Amino acid sequence: MISDAALAGIAGIRHGFFTREGGVSEGVYASLNCGFGSGDAPEAVAENRRRALARLGLGAGSLVTAYQAHGIDVAVVERPWAHGAAPRADAMVTRVAGVALGILTADCAPVLLADAGARVTGAAHAGWRGALGGVIEAAIAAMERLGARRDAIAAAVGPAIGRASYEVGPEFRQAFLDHAAGNDAFFDAAASDKFRFDLAGYVEQRLAAAGIGAIGRIAADTCADDSRFFSWRRTALAGGRDYGRALSAIALED
């Protein structure tokens, strides 16, 4: 489990960005696969989630995850829901103690947020579509509706695909330039007409532009580090079809 300094020193907040290590799953899902959406055995996923939440000092029943769809919808969590009842959302917010907001990723950027003074937490799944579309800002606005202040929010961007591993085409880059010319800073020229994109850097910039008070970022490349992270792109490049999902979670202490 990886923690970030932006959140680690805040009293009353528990958080963790989990690697693929320490679980019971086998094969391509080895070993801490926390995604029921994979083809892994459901009982293995449930045990992996239990183990992850135990690292946070919480029971498995405290975890909520959503049906992530690369959009900007935000769910307000008032109590844990069953896996089959998960809403379609790419961010969640709560002011309920003991509820762990969980994001599942395999290259996209997980973002955990907290205003400890207002006792409001948030979590967002920021792939390129969601980040460009405004999922970060939507999560912050939802936290404010629960009483948070954006200048009092601390945020951490978790492990995601790195710039060196994220090669994209010119139409991808153009979508970001159409949004803001300054987004060119997040692209490097690669071979031919390709570019490399800094997803985590872009997400961090969106947080800063939104007025977040403290921002941390985990320096890791999920695609390049097979021993610690699951990766959709690494799997696809190797001709694979399925992959594990890493869990990132944040909770208010009781």
Summary of the structure (lengths in Angstrom):
residues: 254
radius of gyration: 17.2
end to end distance: 21.5
largest distance: 54.4
contacts: 919
relative contact order: 0.21
helix: 33%
strand: 25%
